[in-house]
């Protein structure tokens, strides 16, 4: 396993109270001879968008809201059906 000593890291970062991502990637690239590519993980945003645009899901939530008994804390009674629908939405979003 490759590592960077605290002394080496201090040479790059000094006494900064905040270390930026660019600082860390520069250290890694220079010390290990690699190229670091940082990408934002948009999976949650993508899945949320897909679910919010899923007419079938919206219809089921509205129907469940209308049928929900007062004090019943959930819109879904069958967890497996919900997980199946969420999985299908996730697969369609890919």
MMTF fields as JSON, N, C-alpha, C and O atoms, coordinates in Angstrom:
{
  "mmtfVersion": "1.0.0",
  "mmtfProducer": "UNKNOWN",
  "numBonds": 375,
  "numAtoms": 376,
  "numGroups": 94,
  "numChains": 1,
  "numModels": 1,
  "chainsPerModel": [1],
  "groupsPerChain": [94],
  "chainIdList": ["A"],
  "bondAtomList": [4, 2, 8, 6, 12, 10, 16, 14, 20, 18, 24, 22, 28, 26, 32, 30, 36, 34, 40, 38, 44, 42, 48, 46, 52, 50, 56, 54, 60, 58, 64, 62, 68, 66, 72, 70, 76, 74, 80, 78, 84, 82, 88, 86, 92, 90, 96, 94, 100, 98, 104, 102, 108, 106, 112, 110, 116, 114, 120, 118, 124, 122, 128, 126, 132, 130, 136, 134, 140, 138, 144, 142, 148, 146, 152, 150, 156, 154, 160, 158, 164, 162, 168, 166, 172, 170, 176, 174, 180, 178, 184, 182, 188, 186, 192, 190, 196, 194, 200, 198, 204, 202, 208, 206, 212, 210, 216, 214, 220, 218, 224, 222, 228, 226, 232, 230, 236, 234, 240, 238, 244, 242, 248, 246, 252, 250, 256, 254, 260, 258, 264, 262, 268, 266, 272, 270, 276, 274, 280, 278, 284, 282, 288, 286, 292, 290, 296, 294, 300, 298, 304, 302, 308, 306, 312, 310, 316, 314, 320, 318, 324, 322, 328, 326, 332, 330, 336, 334, 340, 338, 344, 342, 348, 346, 352, 350, 356, 354, 360, 358, 364, 362, 368, 366, 372, 370],
  "bondOrderList": [1, 1, 1, 1, 1, 1, 1, 1, 1, 1, 1, 1, 1, 1, 1, 1, 1, 1, 1, 1, 1, 1, 1, 1, 1, 1, 1, 1, 1, 1, 1, 1, 1, 1, 1, 1, 1, 1, 1, 1, 1, 1, 1, 1, 1, 1, 1, 1, 1, 1, 1, 1, 1, 1, 1, 1, 1, 1, 1, 1, 1, 1, 1, 1, 1, 1, 1, 1, 1, 1, 1, 1, 1, 1, 1, 1, 1, 1, 1, 1, 1, 1, 1, 1, 1, 1, 1, 1, 1, 1, 1, 1, 1],
  "groupList": [{"groupName": "UNK", "atomNameList": ["N", "CA", "C", "O"], "elementList": ["N", "C", "C", "O"], "formalChargeList": [0, 0, 0, 0], "bondAtomList": [1, 0, 2, 1, 3, 2], "bondOrderList": [1, 1, 2], "singleLetterCode": "X", "chemCompType": "L-PEPTIDE LINKING"}],
  "groupTypeList": [0, 0, 0, 0, 0, 0, 0, 0, 0, 0, 0, 0, 0, 0, 0, 0, 0, 0, 0, 0, 0, 0, 0, 0, 0, 0, 0, 0, 0, 0, 0, 0, 0, 0, 0, 0, 0, 0, 0, 0, 0, 0, 0, 0, 0, 0, 0, 0, 0, 0, 0, 0, 0, 0, 0, 0, 0, 0, 0, 0, 0, 0, 0, 0, 0, 0, 0, 0, 0, 0, 0, 0, 0, 0, 0, 0, 0, 0, 0, 0, 0, 0, 0, 0, 0, 0, 0, 0, 0, 0, 0, 0, 0, 0],
  "groupIdList": [1, 2, 3, 4, 5, 6, 7, 8, 9, 10, 11, 12, 13, 14, 15, 16, 17, 18, 19, 20, 21, 22, 23, 24, 25, 26, 27, 28, 29, 30, 31, 32, 33, 34, 35, 36, 37, 38, 39, 40, 41, 42, 43, 44, 45, 46, 47, 48, 49, 50, 51, 52, 53, 54, 55, 56, 57, 58, 59, 60, 61, 62, 63, 64, 65, 66, 67, 68, 69, 70, 71, 72, 73, 74, 75, 76, 77, 78, 79, 80, 81, 82, 83, 84, 85, 86, 87, 88, 89, 90, 91, 92, 93, 94],
  "secStructList": [7, 7, 7, 7, 7, 2, 2, 2, 2, 2, 2, 2, 2, 6, 6, 7, 1, 1, 7, 7, 2, 2, 2, 2, 2, 2, 2, 2, 2, 2, 2, 2, 7, 7, 7, 7, 7, 7, 7, 7, 7, 7, 2, 2, 2, 2, 2, 2, 2, 2, 2, 2, 6, 7, 2, 2, 2, 2, 2, 2, 2, 2, 2, 2, 2, 2, 2, 7, 7, 6, 6, 7, 7, 7, 1, 7, 1, 7, 2, 2, 2, 2, 2, 2, 2, 2, 2, 2, 2, 2, 2, 2, 2, 7],
  "xCoordList": [0.845, 0.0, 0.886, 1.797, 0.609, 1.356, 0.768, -0.421, 1.614, 1.15, 1.938, 2.97, 1.446, 2.116, 2.342, 1.42, 3.547, 3.818, 3.174, 2.887, 2.959, 2.383, 3.282, 2.79, 4.579, 5.535, 5.382, 5.372, 5.264, 5.082, 3.763, 3.699, 2.727, 1.42, 1.471, 0.895, 2.157, 2.297, 3.033, 2.742, 3.999, 4.738, 3.789, 3.913, 2.848, 1.888, 0.806, 0.45, 0.298, -0.878, -0.548, -1.368, 0.639, 1.016, 0.093, -0.32, -0.221, -1.083, -2.48, -3.112, -2.941, -4.277, -5.33, -5.261, -6.295, -7.394, -8.46, -9.224, -8.502, -9.413, -8.599, -7.793, -8.816, -8.115, -9.122, -10.167, -8.804, -9.697, -9.451, -8.355, -10.459, -10.363, -9.222, -8.52, -9.044, -7.968, -6.599, -5.7, -6.439, -5.176, -4.903, -3.791, -5.922, -5.753, -5.461, -4.603, -6.164, -5.922, -4.518, -3.874, -4.046, -2.688, -1.653, -0.715, -1.827, -0.912, -0.914, 0.146, -2.095, -2.202, -1.554, -0.796, -1.851, -1.306, 0.22, 0.895, 0.753, 2.215, 2.936, 4.002, 2.375, 3.043, 2.929, 3.854, 1.827, 1.61, 1.685, 1.605, 1.839, 1.962, 0.707, 0.776, -0.437, -1.712, -2.505, -2.2, -3.51, -4.43, -5.719, -6.293, -6.171, -7.377, -8.5, -8.383, -9.596, -10.776, -11.902, -12.279, -12.435, -13.498, -14.817, -14.926, -15.805, -17.125, -18.153, -18.048, -19.135, -20.218, -21.135, -21.458, -21.547, -22.463, -23.889, -24.431, -24.476, -25.821, -26.896, -28.032, -26.544, -27.497, -28.771, -29.872, -28.632, -29.818, -30.695, -31.918, -30.078, -30.849, -31.553, -32.709, -30.847, -31.423, -32.604, -33.643, -32.447, -33.526, -34.716, -35.86, -34.461, -35.538, -36.3, -37.53, -35.568, -36.21, -37.06, -38.194, -36.512, -37.25, -38.522, -39.585, -38.412, -39.601, -40.632, -41.833, -40.167, -41.111, -41.814, -42.856, -41.248, -41.86, -42.608, -43.115, -42.675, -43.311, -44.811, -45.236, -45.594, -47.037, -47.719, -48.645, -47.261, -47.844, -47.609, -48.52, -46.399, -46.089, -46.912, -47.457, -47.003, -47.779, -49.246, -49.879, -49.78, -51.173, -51.377, -52.363, -50.444, -50.568, -50.467, -51.189, -49.586, -49.448, -50.716, -51.195, -51.265, -52.508, -53.657, -54.438, -53.749, -54.798, -54.629, -55.604, -53.4, -53.12, -53.442, -53.952, -53.144, -53.436, -54.938, -55.375, -55.728, -57.182, -57.734, -58.696, -57.128, -57.623, -57.028, -57.506, -56.0, -55.284, -56.196, -56.943, -56.115, -56.886, -56.212, -54.985, -57.003, -56.402, -55.454, -55.781, -54.292, -53.312, -52.418, -51.451, -52.727, -51.887, -50.661, -50.815, -49.461, -48.275, -47.643, -46.656, -48.157, -47.473, -48.44, -49.621, -47.928, -48.732, -48.722, -49.55, -47.807, -47.679, -47.838, -47.267, -48.6, -48.809, -47.977, -47.686, -47.594, -46.844, -45.445, -45.249, -44.493, -43.117, -42.519, -41.782, -42.826, -42.267, -42.717, -41.92, -43.99, -44.473, -43.743, -43.371, -43.54, -42.841, -41.399, -40.921, -40.712, -39.325, -39.225, -38.283, -40.199, -40.218, -40.395, -39.706, -41.311, -41.544, -40.316, -39.954, -39.677, -38.473, -37.349, -36.615, -37.2, -36.173, -36.425, -35.493, -37.675, -38.02, -37.71, -37.178, -38.037, -37.753, -36.262, -35.808, -35.488, -34.048, -33.474, -32.591, -33.969, -33.487, -33.848, -33.061, -35.038, -35.454, -34.634, -34.475, -34.108, -33.342, -31.937, -31.277, -31.473, -30.097, -29.969, -28.882],
  "yCoordList": [-1.182, 0.0, 1.24, 1.371, 2.124, 3.375, 4.343, 4.293, 5.213, 6.176, 7.469, 7.522, 8.492, 9.783, 10.044, 9.927, 10.389, 10.689, 12.02, 12.843, 12.214, 13.476, 14.642, 15.715, 14.443, 15.503, 15.912, 17.1, 14.922, 15.214, 15.934, 16.9, 15.465, 16.102, 17.544, 18.442, 17.76, 19.122, 20.037, 21.232, 19.484, 20.304, 20.833, 21.976, 19.998, 20.402, 21.33, 22.329, 20.996, 21.689, 22.794, 23.678, 22.748, 23.774, 23.743, 22.678, 24.919, 24.998, 25.489, 26.219, 25.082, 25.488, 24.951, 23.802, 25.789, 25.306, 24.614, 23.787, 24.958, 24.306, 23.762, 24.477, 22.51, 21.88, 21.678, 21.059, 22.199, 22.076, 20.75, 20.193, 20.265, 19.012, 19.067, 18.078, 20.218, 20.376, 20.164, 19.6, 20.616, 20.414, 18.927, 18.456, 18.201, 16.761, 16.01, 15.127, 16.352, 15.656, 15.955, 15.081, 17.164, 17.516, 16.675, 16.154, 16.547, 15.733, 14.296, 13.701, 13.739, 12.343, 12.158, 11.211, 13.06, 12.938, 13.018, 12.221, 13.978, 14.164, 13.067, 12.617, 12.639, 11.646, 10.22, 9.423, 9.9, 8.53, 8.366, 7.247, 9.48, 9.393, 8.9, 8.164, 9.302, 8.909, 10.158, 11.261, 9.963, 11.048, 10.796, 9.709, 11.804, 11.675, 12.407, 13.587, 11.686, 12.286, 12.244, 11.172, 13.395, 13.492, 13.738, 14.661, 12.91, 13.09, 13.111, 12.359, 13.966, 14.011, 12.821, 12.501, 12.178, 11.052, 11.605, 12.035, 11.586, 12.123, 11.044, 11.285, 9.859, 8.744, 9.057, 8.792, 9.619, 9.913, 10.948, 10.814, 11.969, 12.981, 12.359, 12.673, 11.469, 10.83, 9.946, 9.97, 9.166, 8.282, 9.106, 8.777, 10.166, 11.028, 11.638, 11.676, 12.115, 12.699, 11.652, 11.928, 10.454, 9.384, 9.035, 8.876, 8.916, 8.579, 9.701, 9.44, 10.954, 12.076, 12.246, 12.896, 11.666, 11.752, 10.471, 10.35, 9.527, 8.248, 8.383, 8.42, 8.456, 8.665, 7.562, 7.83, 6.327, 5.205, 5.379, 5.172, 5.755, 5.97, 7.125, 7.022, 8.21, 9.375, 8.991, 9.377, 8.228, 7.778, 6.926, 7.1, 6.007, 5.14, 5.931, 5.645, 6.914, 7.728, 8.535, 8.626, 9.122, 9.887, 8.993, 9.368, 7.814, 6.874, 6.452, 6.376, 6.179, 5.768, 6.902, 6.661, 8.122, 9.279, 9.386, 9.668, 9.154, 9.242, 8.124, 8.335, 6.936, 5.788, 5.675, 4.892, 6.446, 6.306, 6.594, 7.572, 5.735, 5.922, 6.996, 7.089, 7.813, 8.829, 8.174, 7.159, 8.776, 8.26, 7.171, 6.774, 6.674, 5.647, 6.351, 7.203, 6.029, 6.825, 6.57, 7.227, 5.655, 5.302, 5.267, 4.958, 5.587, 5.516, 4.123, 3.814, 3.295, 1.993, 0.891, 0.952, -0.085, -1.198, -2.404, -3.272, -2.454, -3.595, -3.131, -2.576, -3.362, -2.907, -3.532, -2.867, -4.789, -5.462, -4.787, -4.627, -4.393, -3.704, -2.384, -2.038, -1.646, -0.365, -0.578, 0.129, -1.544, -1.802, -2.242, -1.871, -3.036, -3.466, -2.26, -2.149, -1.36, -0.168, 0.738, 1.279, 0.904, 1.734, 1.122, 1.848, -0.206, -0.888, -0.707, -0.453, -0.835, -0.649, 0.78, 0.996, 1.752, 3.144, 3.36, 4.08, 2.749, 2.883, 2.262, 2.843, 1.089, 0.43, 1.22, 1.272, 1.842, 2.644, 3.911, 4.436, 4.412, 5.657, 5.457, 6.427, 4.222, 3.945, 4.042, 3.839],
  "zCoordList": [0.0, 0.0, 0.0, 0.818, -0.91, -0.951, 0.06, 0.377, 0.552, 1.547, 1.424, 0.756, 2.067, 2.158, 3.637, 4.445, 3.982, 5.392, 5.754, 4.885, 7.012, 7.5, 7.117, 6.768, 7.178, 6.831, 5.362, 5.039, 4.481, 3.055, 2.823, 2.063, 3.473, 3.336, 3.842, 3.228, 4.953, 5.487, 4.526, 4.463, 3.765, 2.79, 1.714, 1.273, 1.301, 0.279, 0.836, 0.21, 1.993, 2.513, 3.502, 3.747, 4.066, 5.033, 6.233, 6.693, 6.73, 7.919, 7.562, 8.325, 6.406, 5.972, 6.934, 7.369, 7.257, 8.095, 7.242, 7.74, 5.962, 5.017, 3.85, 3.256, 3.535, 2.421, 1.3, 1.497, 0.132, -1.025, -1.74, -1.679, -2.403, -3.142, -4.157, -4.365, -4.78, -5.765, -5.123, -5.747, -3.869, -3.155, -2.976, -3.211, -2.561, -2.333, -3.622, -3.646, -4.684, -5.953, -6.47, -7.05, -6.268, -6.7, -5.947, -6.549, -4.64, -3.834, -4.324, -4.523, -4.518, -4.962, -6.329, -6.539, -7.255, -8.603, -8.592, -9.243, -7.853, -7.846, -7.07, -7.487, -5.963, -5.133, -5.684, -5.526, -6.313, -6.765, -8.277, -8.783, -9.008, -10.46, -11.145, -12.129, -10.628, -11.218, -11.582, -11.129, -12.395, -12.726, -11.965, -12.04, -11.232, -10.432, -11.141, -11.473, -11.366, -11.98, -10.962, -10.49, -10.627, -9.641, -10.375, -11.182, -10.089, -10.667, -9.552, -8.583, -9.691, -8.725, -8.974, -10.118, -7.903, -8.015, -8.058, -7.04, -9.232, -9.418, -9.381, -9.788, -8.898, -8.924, -8.143, -8.625, -6.943, -6.134, -6.838, -6.86, -7.408, -8.146, -9.34, -9.622, -10.044, -11.229, -10.841, -11.501, -9.775, -9.336, -8.855, -9.168, -8.103, -7.617, -8.783, -8.776, -9.785, -10.969, -11.682, -12.074, -11.848, -12.524, -11.762, -12.361, -10.448, -9.654, -9.705, -9.777, -9.668, -9.663, -11.009, -11.09, -12.054, -13.382, -13.756, -14.871, -12.834, -13.1, -12.825, -11.67, -13.878, -13.747, -12.942, -12.176, -13.116, -12.372, -10.876, -10.075, -10.499, -9.085, -8.521, -7.422, -9.26, -8.811, -8.631, -7.649, -9.587, -9.49, -8.234, -7.518, -7.969, -6.799, -5.496, -4.541, -5.451, -4.236, -4.001, -2.87, -5.067, -4.922, -4.461, -3.586, -5.059, -4.673, -3.22, -2.473, -2.826, -1.448, -0.472, 0.622, -0.87, -0.015, 0.234, 1.35, -0.829, -0.695, 0.192, 0.931, 0.121, 0.868, 2.268, 3.089, 2.535, 3.808, 4.991, 5.002, 5.966, 7.189, 8.032, 8.047, 8.737, 9.602, 10.618, 11.234, 10.77, 11.712, 11.151, 11.8, 9.938, 9.319, 8.74, 7.865, 9.192, 8.864, 7.505, 7.175, 6.706, 5.474, 4.3, 4.46, 3.13, 1.917, 1.307, 0.449, 1.735, 1.104, 2.14, 3.229, 1.791, 2.712, 2.306, 3.128, 1.033, 0.533, 0.131, -0.95, 1.001, 0.784, -0.478, -1.207, -0.739, -1.906, -3.206, -4.13, -3.277, -4.472, -4.677, -5.798, -3.583, -3.685, -4.149, -5.036, -3.554, -3.931, -5.386, -6.085, -5.847, -7.245, -8.165, -9.18, -7.818, -8.619, -8.636, -9.681, -7.478, -7.391, -8.217, -8.889, -8.179, -8.969, -10.455, -11.217, -10.874, -12.294, -12.728, -13.817, -11.886, -12.223, -12.337, -13.226, -11.453, -11.481, -12.749, -13.38, -13.124, -14.34, -15.586, -16.53, -15.606, -16.751, -16.88, -17.982, -15.765, -15.773, -16.322, -16.695, -16.377, -16.837, -18.331, -18.872]
}
